Amino acid sequence: SLSGGMRQLLALGCALVHDPPLLFLDEPTSGLDPVHRQHIWNLLYDLSNGGKTIFVTTHYMDEAERCDHVGYIYMSKLIVCGEPDELKKLPDVNPPGTRRLDVTCDHVTAALHAMHEMPGVRSATIFGQSMHLLVDATVKGTQIEEQLRKVGVAHAEIHEMGPSLEDVFVELSAKHAAERQKAA
């Protein structure tokens, strides 16, 4: 009769009651509101600082950013493992001759479609009211703005950025999906 979030909290309490040195937690914050998610992560930090080893599965990349090591599993295979900052530097994530841009604008879904149509844009993904783009280094901000005006986006803020773990996940997943399709 408990809500999903309360079941998560109860399950974590049950896992901790015998003070194990090692914890395996499968999406421990699933179904929790932001306040309880933060509370759980603070608890996990305290446990880790106290010497416990904690393995966490999550599909929230903002949560993966909080971990000191991250492994990506694709189609049941571990494809990469390392510290978040190391993974963000991988060549597959940062191909030579490219740069990453954060583009904030109105009508982000129309803007995304426009970016998919634009030459030199290798990938485009929505993040809230903005998009993360991987573009050829030759693509200029003015070209992006011109393409966006075609779909009614009058103003866009464009900033260079480094990749997030979500960008790492998207790029590595796309690469492995393409390799899998070639092999089939």
C-alpha positions, 0 to 999 in steps of 0.5 A: 500500500506504500507509494513507489517512492516510499517503497524505494526508501523502505528497500534502502533501509532494509538493505542497510539494516545489517550494515553491509560493506558492499551495496548493490542498488538498482535505481535507488531514486526511481520514483522519488521526488527531487528532495528525497533524491537529494537525501538519498544521494547525501546518504550514499555519499556518507556511506561511501565516505565511511568505507562502503563500496556502492554499485548503483544502476541508474538511467539518470545521467545527472546521477551518474555524474555524482559517481567516482566511476561510471560504466556504460552497458549496451546490449548487456555488454560493458562498453566503457568504464572510467571516471566521468571526466575521463569518459568525457574526453574519449575520442568517440565523444570528441571527434577531431574537427568538431565542437560541442554547442549548447543552444538555448531557444524558444520552440526547441522541438522545431529547432531540433528538427531544423538542426537535424536538417543542417549540414555539419550538425553531427548530432542534436539532442534536447536538454530542457529548453536547450539543445546539445549539438555536436557540429563540424568545427567549421559550422558558425553560430550565424549559420545555426541562427539562420537555420533556426530563423527558417523555423520561426526561432527568432533568438538563440543563445549559443555557447561552446560546452564540454560533453556531459555524461548524457552526451557520452552515453548518446554518442557511445550508444549510437556508435555501438548501434551502428556497429551492431547494425553493420554486423547484422 
